């Protein structure tokens, strides 16, 4: 990585955004409003490009003390800047020229705006800043293997309280409503998710309980690659064979060294994440490759995210459209894991069967686990103020309902130690279930590949090109994917995958 960080001048950015907002308000015709609106977006894109550089350095454990300080600074400065961004967008949306913007950029152009939240008030800005600082502190504590569990829970509890206060201050009934808005969840809600969880509990939980009773566990599986550079070479081979587009993508990423898979002292592990650099329109994959065969799938997953961003950034005119909603973004990455199957000899040699066994076993287990996390989040924020013991008891109850094969120690509950350390709960509440929704869609693509690999790839490519330019179900239609909330679809796909797993046990 040879990206040079320069701290954004937040005061200057705020001043320029304020001036651009005045131009939007004063615009007497479409052209000046359009120009000012695009200029405001360019300010945010340039700021996020600089911020992403130091965030990646922070994740990679490089220049750790300084990069941590800069990430904390971002936590304090960003809420006010984003409030100004939203003001520019809302004023454009409320102008006489909003229909022209929608015709030019599509109906999604203002879809993420929500009039309920007042980001400009001193209280909401203060609470958003507190939330960002607490998230950074939680990330710091999680990095330590011998972490302070009491302090970790203090931060976790403070986040629940802060988020609930923020929702109340902004005029929401509870943080669930605000949490949905923050991850741009607009096409489905609590009822659909509750039915989805119920269907996974009905279909996946009993199957997994039965095979766990038979002793089915993952098998140790070394990768062929011993070093990160060797794994990258294998991914390059796969991506060049997969399509011309993926070949161009992987060449751009590797030639610019937009990845870091090394393990080092200040780097979190295990860690797999794909960051996106606006302006240069390139992703950066961060991972900790240990030589485990299943790590190869984690790497391919993140490069799937990267390919989708890379493709949309070259197809869509607006920065906001370079990424889609969380569920769609995870289709990109999880489907790439399925596209890896024909290339498994590259990654694990003659252990292809074992890899598929591990992969399906893990994903079906994760389906149940993610549903448990999602129900936990909903119940946690629907009635905040629980004690530590009550929170642990809540998690134990929900976990056992979805994953009865995982024992719960009553003493751990009574001591306040039984609560999920899943970072998604802290970093992006309500996001985690999106992996399950995406998994249903990715498995649908997986099945389509067997019937017509060329058509399945073309549908996947169209989904990546569309980015976030359309609503969730419109994007699924673009890729000829079924409704993942349909009970018939969930039952059919999960049953087929369970049978596929049985065949390799």
Secondary structure, DSSP 8 states (H G I E B T S, - for coil): ---------HHHHHHHHHHHHHHHHH-SSHHHHHHHHHHHHHHHHHHHHHHHHHHHHHHHTTTHHHHHHHHHHHHHHHHHHHHHHHHHHHHHHTSTTHHHHHHHH-GGGGTT--TT--TTSHHHHHHHHHHHHHHHHHHHHHH-TT--HHHHHHHHHHHHHHHHHHHHHTT-SSHHHHHHHHTT--S--HHHHHHHHHHHIIIIIHHHHHHHHTT------B-S-SSHHHHHHHHHHHHHHH-HHHHHHHHHHHHTT-EE----TTS-SS-EEEEEETTTTEEEEEE---SBHHHHHHHHHHHHHHHHHHHHHTT-SSGGGGS--HHHHHHHHHHHHHHTGGGHHHHHTT-HHHHHHHHHHHHHHHHHHHHHHHHHHHHHHHS----HHHHHHHHHHHHHHH-TTS---HHHHHTT--S---HHHHHSTT-THHHHHHHHHHHHHHHHHHH-HHHHHHHHHHHHHHTTSS-HHHHHHHTT---TT-HHHHHHHHHHHHHHHHHH-
